Amino acid sequence: MDKLKNNIKYLTVMAFTVLGGGLLLFRRQYIGESISEGLEICGDILVPSLFPFMVLSGFALNSGAFSKAEKLFSPLMNRVFKLPGRCFTVIFFGFTGGYPVGGRMIGELYEKGEINGREAKRLFSFCVNGGPAFIVTAAGGAMLGSEKAGWIMLGAVTLASLITGIAGGVFDKEKPRSLKEFKSSPLNISDALVLSVQSGAGGMISVCAWVLVFSAVSGAVEPFINSETFNLIFDALSEVTSGIPSAAKLGGAPFTAACISFGGICVGCQLLPSIKKCGIKVREYLFFRILNSALSYGLCFVFMRISGVSISVSAHQEAHLLSSSAPASAALLIMCGAFILETLSLKENQTAYRDISG
């Protein structure tokens, strides 16, 4: 039976590989256009907005910059979320930094042994969110043509995540650990900065790579689909940045808020290493994303009705969001890659020197 399963798995993987190769050959024009659009998204939106937060969040963890704040908010964290004060930094950046930031921080803390599997699972249930700049300026103002709708969506998405986090604390009967149980050793400022830039650069390259992969898949698949509705659903659920106009066409601001809260399959793939590292099952991650999406939809619908803003906002396919360019962002990514290689080379040289001298 195991041999049969292995053969079926092997044949399935081979079939998809051959199919992918065929699509790359015969649909290269569609795929090339989609990848070009993906590069624009990376250059105009993702790199300028995410990279600084990735570096800053890593620096906050490695340097202990938020240690005083963690101590100050520890009672609130214990009572409201049933989580230790050490998790405050993750929650702060999870709500302000954008999708991969919170998830990557959870994985880093778990890997260091500073949070356990239960705490990581709780954090993953409500700390994977779009940042305020992305939701208000990019999704609301640039893509939907209504910054007010962006603020309403931000309120709905944030409140939905907070409800999930607080509800998880209500059902969590385990007493949260005190800060005295955490034996973290902050790095000095220079080491923390170097490590944070290196980690942020690697994370940014990974994010952009996944966006390009999903752009290629979209370019390969969509020409075969005759249903416009199905194409819109595929766009909205696969990659959140490029899928926001499609979400707006399908269900206005409430459905857009739901898709932002879900994060898209692309974000899930970006966070998959951290999810597996923490021992969390993919279906558990998806459950909370769907739960947050449902809450965001309902809250946004109510907020739009109360505020008098039209639920059906216009969707702008073309959006030049930030004062940056794709070539400049590409150059930044290249420099990030060079920095990683240089840092790794320096570490190897230091290790070799210690071996020789030691």
Order of alpha helices (4+ residues) and beta strands (2+ residues): alpha-alpha-alpha-alpha-alpha-alpha-alpha-alpha-alpha-alpha-alpha-alpha-alpha-alpha
